[in-house]
Amino acid sequence: MRKLINAPADVVSDALRGLAAAHPSLRVDPGSGTVVRGDAPRAGKVGLVSGGGSGHEPLHAGFVGHGMLDAACCGEVFTSPVPDQIIAATMAVNGGAGVLLIVKNYTGDVMNFQLAAELAEDEDIEVATVLVDDDVAVEDSTFTAGRRGTGATLFVEKIAGALAEEGTALDAVAAVAREVNERSRSFGVALSSVTVPAAGTPTFELGEDEMELGIGIHGEPGRERVGIGTATEIVDAALTAIDADMPLSGSEVLVLVNGMGGTPLIEQYVAYAAAAEWLAGHGATVVRPLVGPYVTSLEMAGCMISVCRATPELVRLWDAPVETPGLRWGR
């Protein structure tokens, strides 16, 4: 196992210490695995809390800041945060207007966030929960009942975060978060496996001439294993699957071409060129593209494509200023 770490058991806490040193505007507690916006709580503002297993950086901790999340809970690698982490983050960002919990659809995450929501209500904190389940590849897979929550989590956190920044009420922020999820779809492709530090060996094996279509962000199996293809063939497979589930013709779309952690940016732009051509050829108009490693899976090679059918209001909120370690524009 060749990784830039000290000890497998210390990866998350060491990374959070690094995040704290690099971004002193955040309140980072490596011991509890929580990251909180420096000016939280803000009176009258809906707080946004998300989280999940570590290993997907910059999701979620890298999206804490102005215009996105107020707090993130960092579980161990590919392991859900526990309710104590989630309730601590929820209480830290409660400014009296309620807290929105944004949860990727994985069984452990759903259970622990639900327990934390019940604890928050016991503390008289109004809570709403939005489930992200954008993956079109498989249903009822490893770790999941129903569709997995993947790349569209970024769309949900950015757009809901912008609306919360404007002082909008909790029910309206939750409604737009659900709308973004309903209008979004994702499909991922793996060209290599990942090695979880605590395991020390690859999660799965791929032959030199194989790729996995429809992979999950923890290395879960996809739809099928096929011979490795060109970037154009990979993008075609991903967008064809998305289009079959949510027709894109006639839509204006937000598009994320997301590197999974081990794919160079030059290759991600090769994939985006193919995606832009595919979308134009199928009657969709890209209004906002984003290319880069935003929802990763440790060192996995491959990419994930996420598409959101936009509205003028969703584009306005997407364009609103954001300032986080992982995403920033407009300030």
Buried (B, 14 or more C-beta within 10 A) or exposed (E): EEEEEEEBEEBBBBBBEEBBEEBEEBBBBBEBBBBBBEEBBBEEBBBBBBBBBBBBBBBBBBBBBBBBBBBBBBBBBBBBBBBBBBBBBBBBBBBEBBBBBBBBBBEBBBEBBBBBBEBBEEEEBBBBBBBBBBBBBBEEBEBBEBBBBBBBBBBBBBBBBBBBBEEBBBEBBBBBBBBBBBBBBBBBBBBBBBBBBEEEEBBBEBEEEBBBBBBBBBBBBBBEBBEBBEBBBBBBBBBEBBBEBBEBEEBBBBBBBBBBBBBEEEBBBBBBBBBBEBBEEBEBEBBBBBBBBBBBBBBBBBBBBBBBBBBEEBBEBBBBEBBBBBBBEEE
